Amino acid sequence: MICMTPTLAMGDELLVAIICMAIYEMVAWTQPSSWLHHYRGLAQLTSLRGPRRHQSGVALVLLPTLRSCIVSVQP
């Protein structure tokens, strides 16, 4: 599993995978709130990664998406 390796868990690929899973859950509608679980995990991962990991590359490009995900799961 990718999360068992700290280097991979902090990689951009995991962000992309979580976003893809959330989109899939929205389209496939497997359960009404399953997409929300992915967004909550994405918000937590973004926070754990810290700002330094979002200053370049894919993470920087994904930042607007990450922001919207985080805002959508705030109480």
N, C-alpha and C positions, 0 to 999 in steps of 0.2 A: 504494500500500500504506500502511496506517495507521501502521506503525512508522517510516516514513521522515520523518514530521513529529514532532519532539520533543514538541510540545504534545499531539498526539493520542496518541502513544505512552504518555504519562503519564496519559491520561484514564481515567475510570472505565469508559467504554464498552469499552475493550480488556480490562479485567479480566472484565467480564461475558461478552464474546465468548470468551475463553479458557475460562472455566468452562463455557459452553455447549458448546464443542467437546469438552472433556473428558467431559462427560456423554454427548454423542452417541457418542463413541468407546467408552464403557463399554456403552452400549445396542446399538450397531450391531456392536461387536466386530470392527472392520475388521482390526485386528492386536492380538495379546494385550497389548502394552505401550504402545500408542499413547496411551491416556489418561494414562499416566505421563509421557510427554513434555510434554503440556500442563500437567500439575501442576508439573513441574520448571520450565517456563518461567514459570508463575504465581508460583512461589516466588522466582525471580530478579527478576521484574518488581516484586513486592511489596517486595523488598529495595531495588531501585533507586529506587523511588518514595519510600521513607523514611516515617517515622511521620507527618510533617506532612500527607501526602496521604491519610491514613486516619483523620482526626479528625472528619469530617463527611460527610454525604450518602450516596451509594450505597456508597462505599468503607468507611465506618463500618459500614453494615448488612452488607456482605459480609465483614467482618473475621473472624467465626467460621468462615465457609467457607474463607477464605484460610488461617487458622491450621490447620484440619484438612488442607488440601491440602499445606501446608508440612511438617507433621508426618509425613504419609504418605510423603513422598519423602526424608526424612532417612535416611541409612544406619544 
